[in-house]
Amino acid sequence: MTTPTPPPTSQPPALWNPNAAACWSLLFSPAFGAYLHARNAEVLGRVDEAKSNKVWFYVSVTYLVFAFVTTFIPVIPNGLFSLAAIGILLGWYFSLGKKQIKYVKETWQDSYERKRWKKPLLIAFGCSIGMFVALFVVAVIQEYLFGSQ
């Protein structure tokens, strides 16, 4: 069993709670958590971790765009997209997300400054609503153009 690392003597960093960011990723996709973890890693001076989280962010966004585009091409089974989404979430969490949660807990315990969640959550909710509106509009257009086949 490892003993917790005492917090550095410098000013506590301002971070988004990495555990909460990982939990919100269940609703908003790993892109949400990876982005916030990348920002946290930058503040913590963990450059390689920040870069890796950015890669996961871009992979997640690319997946979301690809999944959105292929909703109009019914060739690819939806089950594959569900498995891919779960794989990306678990891959990010177990490769990086969990690591930052552990590091912050062991290094800073509860002594770090907590960033407010209002802005990232509003942006995530806005993106989600925008995606659903876009899917609805496309479905209406498809129904109008092709009817029920």
N, C-alpha and C positions, 0 to 999 in steps of 0.2 A: 504494500500500500504506500502510495506516495504522499508526502506531506504537502499541503498547499504552499505555493510560493508566496511570500509576503508581498504586498503591493509595493511597487517602486515608490521612492520618496518624492518623485516629481508630482506635478499636478495631475489629479485623476483625469483620464480622457473622457470626452463626451461621446457616448456610444448608444446605438440602438441595442436593446437587449437582444443578444444573438439567439437565445432560445425562443423568444417571442417571434423574431424574424423567421426562424425555421418553422414555427407553428403556423404563421400566416401564409407560408409557402404552400401549405396544404390547400388553401383556398385560392391563392392568387398565382400559383405556379412557382417552381424553383427560381425563376427569373427574379422574383421579388426578394427572396431571401439571399440569393447570390449577390444581387446588387448591393443590398444593405450590408452584407458581410464584407464585400469588397471595400465599401466606404469605411467600415469599422477597421478593417485591416490596414488601410492607409493611415488612419489616425494612430493606430498602434505601432506603425513603422514596420509592419510585416508585409514587405513589398511582394515577395513571391506568392504569399497567400492572397493578396489583393489581385494580382495578375491571374491567378488560377480561378478565383471567384468571377472575375470578368469574363473569362473563357466560358465558364458555366452559364453566366448570364446570357452571353451571345448564343450559345448552343440552345438554351431554353427559348429565347426569342425566335431563333430560326425555326425551331420545332413548332412553336405556336403559329408562325406565319405559314409554314408548310401545311400544318393541320388545317388551318383556315382555308387555304387555297384548295386543298384536296377535298373539302366538303362539297365542292362542285364537280368533282370527278369521282363517281361512285365505284371506281375500279378497286381501290384499296379498302380492305375491310376495316371497319371502325375498331374492331378488337385489337388490331395491331397498334393503333394510335393510343388506345388506353394502356396497353402494355408499355409502349414507349414513354408515355407520360409518367407512369409509375417508375419505370427504370431511370429516367432522368432525375426525378425527385429523390429516389433512394440513392442513386449514384452521387448526386451533389451532397446530400445530407451525410452519408457515411464517409465520403472522401474529404469534405471540407467543413460542412456545417457543424458537425459534432465536434470537430477539432477546435473551432473558435469558441464554441460554447464552453468546452472544457478549459481552454486557455484563459478566458475571461473570468470564469469561476475560480480557478486556481490562483490567478494573478491578482485580480482586483476584488474578489468576493462580491460584496455589494457596495463597494466604495467608489465606483465610477459614476460620473454624471450621466444621467439618462436623457437621451434625446427624445424630443416629443414625436409622437406617432401621427399627428394630424396630417401633415403634408404627404408622407409616403402612403398612408392609407387612403387619403382622398384621391391621389393619383392612381393607385391600384383600383379603387372602386370605379373611378372614371374610365380607366382602360377597359375594365370588365363590362361596364354598361355600354361603352362604345363598340366592343366586340359583339355583344348580343344584339345591339341595334343593327350593326352591319350584317350579321347573320340573318336577322329577320328581313331586312330589306332585300337581300339576295334571294332568300326563300320566296318572297312575294314576287320578285321579278321572274324567277324561274317558273313559278306557278303560272304567271301571266303569259310567259313566252311559250312554255312547253305543256302546260296543263298537267293534269294527273295522268301519268302514263302507266 
